[in-house]
Amino acid sequence: MKLPIYMDYQATTPVDPRVLEAMLPHFQNDFGNAASRNHEFGWKAEKAVDTAREQIASLIGASAKEIVITSGSTEAINLAIKGVVEMYGEKGKHIITSEPEHKAVLDTCKHLEKQGCEVTYLHPDKEGRVSVQQVQDAMREDTILVTLIWANNEVGSINPIREIGALCHERGVLLFTDATQAVGKIPVDVEADNIDLLCLSAHKLYGPKGVGCLYVRRRKPRVRLVAQQDGGGHERGMRSGTLNVPGIVGMGAACALCEQELSEEAERTSKLRDLLEDKITGELDYVTLNGSREHRLPGCLNISFSFVEGESMLMGINDVAVSSGSACTSASLEPSHVLNSMEVGDELAHSSIRFGIGRFTTEEEVNYAANKVIDVVTRLRELSPLYEMVQEGVDLSTVQWQGGH
Amino acid sequence: MAYSDKVLDHYNNPRNVGSMDKKAKQVGTGVVGAPECGDVMKLQIEVEGDTIVDAKFKTFGCGSAIASSSLATEWIKGKSLSEAGQIKNTEIVQELSLPPVKIHCSVLAEDAIKAAIDDFRNKQDS
């Protein structure tokens, strides 16, 4: 077993060797510009892009013409939300989203609020999910777009997108879903799931970084967007810029592999996730699951270890790469807005760790990580005045704290 | 974020971890910080005459907070109460090479020393 162990698959994933193999010819031999219409080099590149587009579309149940290539999810999110607002601005100015969205969605919405849009931020339940009823209650005459994350990147909670999509279609409101964590991990079908716009990013599903796409529905209804980047009119005018052929080929190959291996992989990663959780909770008390036990991503485990702070835990488990919702680990010094929206409480947010299990995680690695976590938490609890107080029977919520920063 | 060798050393081998009887008359206890802020330090001193003969700590917080309080206990042992009360957070920052975002950890350690001394003095008065 090689150290350090990577257990942060929601942050990014390594490129699958089979994906890399598909990409390599497009750096040197088949390096043509897919927009060159008058020679062999261009035709080859265009053909490779067409194949990739089919592979991407197939994974999400779309048609190839509905795929707009972008540099990743952030760009696709900006294009979807701003593009819809500009195109349908005369119909209305109201958008519905939720508090635990990715910053790319929240900041785009904030930007649009300054330009006169009105945005409703739905408050999720304690598991980080929003309900169809909440969306329905928030809908107004002038609502033009609902934008909701499919699977949350921090806690892995899965929203009832299919039901929300059905509601949106009934009301004639567009549904955009940030499916960056969902695609390739759980079944996604834009037809059955009633989705109008969807984004994904290749590097979250064993493809390369710097490439992603936006699915834009072409019929029932035909969704139109105002481009956010001017230029040569690539991607049917929706996203100008020379196509990243090796990246797109890689994204296609990665999607094809996900389609073949999805159910088997989901089962395997779920088992490893449960093994990790069982081992940890078998040895440690005061461990809380953040998110939904029933509706969550296969490879995501977000747990809080009461009375130990997240950054000090990460320092201790330094040969296992994981993430923390602790304020101390973020540039902003703010605890996770996702955990905050779920009303987890600042203390537990400070103590949260996200373990991300993926395609290349082994049982041996999970065992190692679990033992390491158990050791570090035990050691830090011996150091923790809070743990000591609780052992003495003190109710921490009744203590008058002073001098906090 | 990279940690200085001294922070790592205190984190991996914290000095003077433990608890004293907070009801004992020769013991002063300072508890500062709050769980929702991500830092709580408990620092205790045992005093004979005017000298701190022993110090113990327990800290809930990041590595820099643990290191700051561990260092504080090392420094105050053997000092008089007034000498210990003069330790400045900037000295802790310098010794541990704390980055700007971690300065609050050193402030908390300074506060913890002062709180423990105050507690001891209050006990003697009562």
HADDOCK unambig.tbl for C-alpha pairs under 7 A between the chains (distance, minus, plus):
assign (segid A and resid 307 and name CA) (segid B and resid 60 and name CA) 6.67 0.50 0.50
assign (segid A and resid 308 and name CA) (segid B and resid 60 and name CA) 5.92 0.50 0.50
assign (segid A and resid 308 and name CA) (segid B and resid 61 and name CA) 6.98 0.50 0.50
assign (segid A and resid 309 and name CA) (segid B and resid 38 and name CA) 6.38 0.50 0.50
assign (segid A and resid 309 and name CA) (segid B and resid 60 and name CA) 6.27 0.50 0.50
assign (segid A and resid 309 and name CA) (segid B and resid 61 and name CA) 5.12 0.50 0.50
assign (segid A and resid 309 and name CA) (segid B and resid 62 and name CA) 5.98 0.50 0.50
assign (segid A and resid 311 and name CA) (segid B and resid 62 and name CA) 5.24 0.50 0.50
assign (segid A and resid 311 and name CA) (segid B and resid 63 and name CA) 6.97 0.50 0.50
assign (segid A and resid 312 and name CA) (segid B and resid 61 and name CA) 6.66 0.50 0.50
assign (segid A and resid 312 and name CA) (segid B and resid 62 and name CA) 4.43 0.50 0.50
assign (segid A and resid 312 and name CA) (segid B and resid 63 and name CA) 4.84 0.50 0.50
assign (segid A and resid 346 and name CA) (segid B and resid 36 and name CA) 4.69 0.50 0.50
assign (segid A and resid 347 and name CA) (segid B and resid 35 and name CA) 5.34 0.50 0.50
assign (segid A and resid 347 and name CA) (segid B and resid 36 and name CA) 4.37 0.50 0.50
assign (segid A and resid 347 and name CA) (segid B and resid 38 and name CA) 6.51 0.50 0.50
assign (segid A and resid 350 and name CA) (segid B and resid 38 and name CA) 5.89 0.50 0.50
assign (segid A and resid 383 and name CA) (segid B and resid 17 and name CA) 6.64 0.50 0.50
assign (segid A and resid 383 and name CA) (segid B and resid 58 and name CA) 4.92 0.50 0.50
assign (segid A and resid 383 and name CA) (segid B and resid 59 and name CA) 5.81 0.50 0.50
assign (segid A and resid 384 and name CA) (segid B and resid 58 and name CA) 5.38 0.50 0.50
assign (segid A and resid 384 and name CA) (segid B and resid 59 and name CA) 5.07 0.50 0.50
assign (segid A and resid 384 and name CA) (segid B and resid 60 and name CA) 4.83 0.50 0.50
assign (segid A and resid 385 and name CA) (segid B and resid 42 and name CA) 6.32 0.50 0.50
assign (segid A and resid 385 and name CA) (segid B and resid 58 and name CA) 5.14 0.50 0.50
assign (segid A and resid 385 and name CA) (segid B and resid 59 and name CA) 5.80 0.50 0.50
assign (segid A and resid 385 and name CA) (segid B and resid 60 and name CA) 6.34 0.50 0.50
assign (segid A and resid 386 and name CA) (segid B and resid 60 and name CA) 6.90 0.50 0.50
assign (segid A and resid 401 and name CA) (segid B and resid 32 and name CA) 6.89 0.50 0.50
assign (segid A and resid 401 and name CA) (segid B and resid 33 and name CA) 6.34 0.50 0.50
assign (segid A and resid 401 and name CA) (segid B and resid 34 and name CA) 5.30 0.50 0.50
assign (segid A and resid 402 and name CA) (segid B and resid 32 and name CA) 5.56 0.50 0.50
assign (segid A and resid 402 and name CA) (segid B and resid 33 and name CA) 5.62 0.50 0.50
assign (segid A and resid 402 and name CA) (segid B and resid 34 and name CA) 6.60 0.50 0.50
assign (segid A and resid 403 and name CA) (segid B and resid 32 and name CA) 5.53 0.50 0.50
assign (segid A and resid 403 and name CA) (segid B and resid 33 and name CA) 4.96 0.50 0.50
assign (segid A and resid 404 and name CA) (segid B and resid 32 and name CA) 6.82 0.50 0.50
assign (segid A and resid 404 and name CA) (segid B and resid 33 and name CA) 3.87 0.50 0.50
assign (segid A and resid 404 and name CA) (segid B and resid 34 and name CA) 5.01 0.50 0.50
assign (segid A and resid 404 and name CA) (segid B and resid 37 and name CA) 6.15 0.50 0.50
assign (segid A and resid 405 and name CA) (segid B and resid 33 and name CA) 6.77 0.50 0.50
assign (segid A and resid 405 and name CA) (segid B and resid 37 and name CA) 6.04 0.50 0.50
assign (segid A and resid 405 and name CA) (segid B and resid 104 and name CA) 6.92 0.50 0.50
